[in-house]
Amino acid sequence: MPILLQVNNLSKEYSGQKIFSGLSFAVSEHQKIGVIGRNGAGKSTLFRIVTGEEATDSGEIIIHEDASIGYLKQNADWQTGESGLKYLTRLSGKPDWRAQQVASKFELDAEKLQDEASSLSGGWRMRLRLTAMLLKEPNLFLLDEPSNYLDLNTLILLEDYLRAYRGSFLIISHDREFLKRTCNETIEISKTSCYHYPGNIEAYLAFKEQKLKSLMKANASLERQQEHWQDFVDRFRFKASKAKQAQAVIRKISKLEEKRITVEHKAGITRITIPTVAKKNNFALKINSLTIGYGQKAIVSDIDFDCRAGEKLAILGLNGQGKTTLIKTLTGRIAPLSGTFKFAAGSHLVYHGQEEIEKMNGKEQAGDFLRRSASSDLKTETVLKMAGDFLFKDEELKKAISVLSGGERARLLLAGLLLSKPDIIILDEPTCHLDFETTEALANALNKFNGTILFSSHDRTFSSLIATGIVEIKDGAAKRRHEEYGDYVARLEKELWKKMQEEPVQEKDKSMSREKYLENKARIKKIQSLEWELEKMQAYKEELMAYFLEHYHDYKPDKVQELEDLKRRMVDKEELWLELSEDGE
């Protein structure tokens, strides 16, 4: 298969600190590769080097002339005051009708596209950026954490698109389930190596675990041999008759030491231990007729549910339905519009969200923050163990919070909250800055935690490991659902698949006349025909433009006139497309 991208012996440092070295791999046509590695391993840096946003210290990047790269990065790239539609057309060069067509795949309707891009919520902004990338129709995608902030419905749509996609892609993600569903190969990046495995994330982790066991077994065998020979040396090195043999054995021991394999880290080695709290049997939270929102605008009304002590409730729903609004209300960040809620008397409640990360004292050292946050009855060893679990070693603990990355601050806050020995924990997207091994270690620890948890997360692996109950927010209401998390996701997928299979036009009103129904059906057929014609015209327009660029010295009046006529016809068809589309709303 033709190679689209070749990475040869790439190395990168920042301020003398090595990010990675010796990275080499190739991407050919039709390869779907998940890119994994610890936080700080340089995954996003690698993507920025490939796209030319950063320079490499050594090594080379070779991009084939036939490769067309689409890059979904973490940072926004829209202009001040720019609407969603203007953003799409500016980045892609595609006309309005085509931008709206692709945007509709992610439920971005005409009204939403008129909003200023920067004013949209995190989930809608991610959908907008996904649409912009898809409009470019590249044959090699680079996706940096695409699943962050996407609700389950949009995530399922994206997975379906990527599975059907005939090109190649590299995906950086900490969402194990997302990688498992979309990628059939895996690349792991570390500071000193890059390993390309021809299997998905599950197969790779199983291989890695087996390889680790083999390495540890080999090391154990070397240690036993070394101990045996060392015993011989200790017994006979000072006896003249055995001195020569003892020296030979010492040389053998030295060679054995050279054969010892350094194990960089064990997959899943992190074990987070949350301090236990007194077990309670009453209700942790009671909500009665609660209405939440902003100003006078209600987002969710008449919320009534109870949460028993020890329950772990996942708050689920589409973006913009009110998950974060409910969390902010329960944590006192915004006032309820009406109704009441009450936590159990004497509860120690903690909250992990973006606002809390931003409020951290930048001058305070990381280690001091953890010691200050920890419950007074916890020993220093417990604090240091928690720090290590969240990847903070001695050097990092001496750093001021202001120099930590956003991900490091999120991890530090989480570690501090857990050390404070809470009995109620509220989490809003806690895994966005965690690699999947730390995410699963945290999920396993929270699963064993004997307190109460309310959380919102788009990470299915994390949610399935924790959730003992579900609160779904939908169409202005919040309800307890009596089903397992896995069953809930499966039902969503089934409903979405059914919706995608339905005809574009359905009789919304049973009293609709057959004449009206047929009229609507004809309108949809006309829209589809226009889209096909516009795509052909756009392709021919690009051919003409390419001709002019290639033959800039050879003026052809007939071709110039042909281009002008084509543009006018395209404008007419686009206006008709918009008119027909609006008639159906």
N, C-alpha and C positions, 0 to 999 in steps of 0.2 A: 504494500500500500504506500502511496506517496506520502512523504513526511511533510507536515505543515510547519512544525516548530522543532528546533533542535537547541538544547541547552547544553553547553560544554564547559565543565569544570568552573562553575560560577562561584565567586566568593564576594562577601560584602561585610564591611565593618562600619560601625558608627562610633566616633570618638575613641577609637582604639579597642572597642568591644566587638568581638566577632559575633556576627549574626548567623552566618552559615559559611561553609566552604566546601569545595569539591562537588557541587551540585551538577549532575549530568543526567539527562533523560531526553527522550524524543516523543513527540505526539504526531501520530499519523491520522489519516482519514478514518472516520467512524469510531474513534476511541472516546470512551466516556469514563473519565478518570476523577476520582475523589482525592483531594489533597488534604492530608492531615498532618498534625504535629503539635507539640506543646505550644502554649502561648509564648510569643517571643521567638519562635523558631524561624521567622522570616517569611512566612507564607505570603502575606500581603506585599511584602517588599519584593519578593520574586515576581509577582504579577506586575508591580509598578516598573520593574526593570524590563520585563518582556514588552510592555507597552511604551517604553521610552520615557516614562515619567521620572525615572531615576537611572543613574549610571551604575554599572558594576565596577568593583575594584579590580577584578581580574576575571578571565573567562570570556565566553562569547555567547551571544544569542543569534541564531540564524532563523529568519522567518522566510518561508518559501514564497516566491512571487505570487503563487495562486492562493495564498492564505489571506482570508479576510477576517480580522479579529474584532470581536465584540467584547467589551470589557464592562462588567457591572461591578463598580467599586463601592466602597463603604460610604464615601463622602459625596454630598450632593454637588451637582454641577449646573444648577439653573441660575438664571440671571434675576436681578432684583425686579420685582413686579411682574415677572413673566408668568402667564397662565400655563396650565398644564398642556393645553393644545399647542400653544406657541413653542413650548419647550420640546414637544415631540417633533414638530415639523422642522424646527431649527436643527436639532441633532441628527435627524434622519434624512432630511431633504425630501421627505415624502409629502404628498398633498394632504389636506385636512381630512378628506374622506377616508383615505387609507389609514391615517393615524387613529381616527375614531373607530374604524373597523377592528384594528388590532387591540386597541384599548378596551373594547367591549369584552374581550376574552377575560379581562380581569375586573369586569363590572365597573369600569370607569365610563360613565355615561356622559352625554354632552354637557349636562349641567355641572358635573364634577370637574370636567376638563376646562371649564371657564374659570374655575377658582384659581387663585394665585398658587403656584406650585409649592412655594415655601410655607404656605399657611396650612397645607394638608397635614394630617396626622402621620406618624411614622409608617404605619401600614400602607396608607394610600400613596405616600411618597415612594415606597419601595415598588409598588405596583406600577407607578408612573415610570420609574427608571427601568423596570423590566420591559415595559412596552417600548420604550425608546430603543433599547438594545435589540429587541426582536424585530423592530422596523428596519434595522440596518441589514438584516438577513445575512449575518456572517457565517462562515463555515467552521470557525473556531471560537467558541465562547470561553471567556474567563469570568467566572462568577465568584465574587468574594462575599461569603456569608449571605446568600440570597434568601435564606429562610428566616433571617432575623425580621421580626415585626410582621410577618405574614400570618393571617389567620388560617385556620385549618382548610377552609374552602379554597382559598387562593393557593395555598401550599399544594393541595391535591391537584388543582388545575396546572400548576407549574410542573409538578412531577409528571403528569400525563403528557404535557408538551415535550418535556425533555426525554421521556422514554420513546416518543415517536420521532424525535429529532434525528435527522439523517447525517448531520455533521458531527464534529468533535467538540468536546468541552472539558475544561478543568474546573472543578468546583472545590472551593475552600468552604468547609462547613464543620461545625461542632455538633450538628444534628445527625446522630448515627442512623436514625430511621430514614432520614432524607437521603443520605448517601447510599444506604442499602437499596432504596427503591429506584435510584437514578443512575448509579455508576456500577460498571462491571470490572473496573481496575482501580488500583490504589497506589498512590505515591505518599510515602511518609518522609517528611523533611526534619532533620535535626541539625545541630550546629556543625556536625562533622560528616554528615552523610546524607544521601538521598536514595531511598530504596523504592524501586518500582515493582509492584507485585501484580501478576496477571489474574487478579480475582477481586471480588467486591470486599467491602469492609469487614463483613463477618468472616469470610474465608481468610482474609489477611490476618485478623486478630487471632484466629485459631492457629494459623501457621506460626505467627509470632510467639504465641504462648508455647507451642510445641518446640519451637526453636530455642526458646529460653530454657525450657526444661532440659533439652539436650545439652546446651552450653553449661548449665549448672551441674548436670550429671558429669560432664567431662571435667569440669573444675574440681568436683568432689573426688573423682578418681585420681586426678593429679595430686590433690592434697593427701590422699591416703598413701600414694606412692612416695610422696615427699616426706611424710611422717615416718614411714618405714625406713627410708634411707637415712633420714636425720638421726633416727635411733641408732643405726649402725655407726654413723660418724661419732655420735656422742660416746659410744662405748669404746671405739677402737682408735680414734684419731691420735691419742697420745701413746699408743703402743707401737714400738719401733717396727714390729713384725707386720703391723696392719696399716701403718701410716700412709704408705703409697696407695693402698686400696681406698683408704678414707679420703685422700685428696681427689681420687678419681670420682668417688661418689659425690663429693662436694660439687664438682664440675657438673655432674648429672643433675643435681638439685637446682643448680643455677639455670641449666637449660630447661628444666621443667617449669621454672618460674616464667621464662620467656614464652612458654606455650600457654600460660594461663590467659584466658579470654576475659577481657573487661566487659561486664554487663552494664550497659549504659543506664537502662532502667527497665523495670519489669512492667509489662502492660497491666494496668489495673492495680498497681502496687499501692496507690493512695488509699488509705483507710481513714475516713473522717469519723471522729468520735465526738458526739454532741453530749455535753454534760447533762445528766439526768435531772429531772425536776420532780417534785411531789406529784403523784398521780391523783387526778380528780375524777369524780364520777358524775358531776352535775353538768349543766349546760355551760359551755364556754361563751356562747353568743346567742342572743335572742333578738330577732328583727320583727317589728310590728308595723304594718302599713307604711313602710318607708318609701318616700319618693325622693329621687336624687336628680341633680342637674346643676346648671349654672345660671345664676341670675334668676329669672322667672321661667326659664325653659327647662321643662322636665325631660330627662333622658330615659329614666326607668321609673315606673310608678307601682305603688301598692306591693312592695316587696315584703313577703312573709315567709320566713323560714328560720329554723333553729339549727345550731351547730353544737353537738355534744363535745365535751372535753375529750381530747384524743383523736377526734376526727380530722381528716385531711381533705379539704374540699378544693377541687379544681373549679375555678371560675372561667367558664368557656363562652364563646360567642364570636361573631364576626367583628372585625375592626369597626370602631365607631358606634358600637351598640351599647357601651357603658361599662365595660369591665374595669377599666382604670378609674372611671368616675365612682364606682362602688368602692373600690379599694381606697381611694382618696377620702371618701366620706367616712368609711369605717376607721381610718387612721387619723381623722380630725383635720385633714388638709383642706377640705371644703365642708360647709355646713349642709345638712339635709334640708330639702324644701319642706317636707312634712313627715310625720311619723317618727318612730323612735327605734333605737337599737341600744343594746346594753351588753357589755362584756361582764363575765363573772367577777364578783368582788375580789379584790386582791390580786387580780391578774397582772402579770408582767408581760406587756405586749411590745414587740419590736417590729419594725417595718424596713424592708429593703426595696428601694426604688431609686430612680434616677435623681430625684430631688435630694435624697439623703446623701448620695454620692457627691453631688455638687456642693453640699453644705459642709463637707469635711474640712477641718483646719489644715491648710496647706503647709503651715510652718511646723506642725507636729511630726515627729518621726514615726514611722510605721510601727516599730516595736513599742513605743510609748503609747500609741493609740490602742494597741491590743491589751497592754497591761492595764490601762485606764478603763477600758471597756469590760474587762473580765470581772466576774463575780469575786468578791473579797475572799471567799472560801476556797478558791481554786489555786493550786500550786503553780509555781513558775514553769515546771515541766509540762503541765497541761497546756499552758499558754503557748509555749514553744512548739509543742506537738501540733496544736491547731494551726500555728503559723506555717509549719512545714507541710501540713496537709493541703494548705492553700498556696503552696509553692513559694513561700517566703523563707529564705535562708538567712544566715547571720548578716550578710552584706546588705540584703534588701531591707532588713529590719532597721538599719541605721539611716535609711534614706528618708528625706522629708516627703510628706504626702504630695507636695506640689510637683515633684519630679517624677512621680509614678504615672504610668499610662492610665487611660480610662479603665481598661480591663483590670489592671492591678488595683486600682482604687475600689472597684466593685468587689473584687475578691477580699480585699482587706476589710471593707465594711461588713461583708458577710461573716468573716471569721470573728470580728469583734462582736457582732450581734449574737452569734451562737455562744460565745464565751460569757455573755451576760446572764446566761441561764434563764431565758424566757420560757413562759409556758404557753404563750400564743405568738406564732410567727406569721406575718403577712408578707408575701413576696410578689413583686410585680416584675416579671421577666428576669429572674435571677441568673439565667444560664447564658445570656447573650455574650458574656466575655469569658466563658469557661470552655476549655477543651473538653471533648466528650468523655475522657477518662475521669476528669475531676467532676464533670456533671453527673456521671453515674455514681461516683463515690459519694457525692453530696446527696443524691437521690436515695441511695441505700441507707445513708445515715439518717435522713429525715424520715424514711420509712420506719426505722427502729425508734425514732424519737417518741417519747411518751406524752408530749404535749400536743397542742392543737395547731393546725396549719391551714391558712387560706392562701391560695396562690393562683396567679395567672401566668401561663407559660405556653409558648408555641412549640416547645420541644416535646415530641410525643414519647420518646423514651423516658425522659424525666417525669412527665406527667403520669405515664402508665405505672411507673415504679412507686409513685407516692399516693396517688388519688384513692381515697376510700369512698368518695362521694363526688357528685357533680352538681354545680349550679349553672344552668344555662341562661344567658341573657340574650333575648331575641324579641324583636318587634316591641320594644318598650316594656317588657316584663322579665322578671327573674324567677326561675322555677327550679326546685330540686328535682333531678331526674334519677329514677331508680334503675340505673344500669351501670355496668362496668365501663371504665374509660375506653377499653378496646372495642366494646360493643358500640359505644357512642361514635367513635371514629369510623367504624365499619358502616354504621347507618348513614353517616354523612356522605361517605364515598358512594354508597348505593343511591342515595337521593340525588347527588350531583350527577352521577352517571346517567340516571333516568332522565334528569332535566336536559342533559346534553343530547340525548337520543330523541327527544321530542321534536316535533315539527316547529319551525320558527314561529309560525302563526297558529294559534289555537283559538277556539271560540271561548272568549272570556265570559261571555254572557250567553246563557242557554237560549235566550230569546232572540239572539242574533239571526238575521235572515240568511238563507243560503246564498242569496245574491251578494250580501255584504261579505260573507265569508270568502266567496270565490274572488271578490274584488281584492280583498286583502292578500289572498294567495297569489293573485296575478301581480300585485304590487311587489311582493317579496321576490318573485321570479324576475321582475324587471330590475330590481336592485341588484340581484346576483349577476344578471347579464351585464349591467353597467359596470360592476366591479371587474368582471372579466375583460370587458373592452378597455377600461381604464388601465388595467395592468399591462395589456398589450401596447397601448399607446405610450405608457410611461417607458416601457422597454425600448420602443422605437425612438422615443425622444432622447434617451440616453445614448443610443447608437448614433444619432445625428450629432449630438454634442461631442461624442468621441471623435467623429469624423472631422469636425471643425478644429478640434485641438490638434489632430494629427496633420491636417492640411491647412494650417492657419495662413500659409502664404498663397493659397489657391482659392480665390473668392468665387463662389458659385451662387449666383442670384437665385437660381431655381431651388437650390437646397435651403437657402435662407427663407424663401417664401414658403417652402414646405414646412419648415420648423414653425413659422409664425401661424400658419393655418392649423397645424397640429395643436399648438398651445391654445388657440381659440376654441377648437373643438373639445379639448380636454376641460377647459373652464365651463363650457356649456354642459357637459356630461356630469361634472362635479356638482354644479348647481342643481341639476335634475336629481342626482343621487341624494343630496342633502334635503331637497324638497320631499322626495318620496319617503326618506327616513323619518322626517319630522311628521309626516301625515300618519305614520303608524304609532306615534307616541301617545 
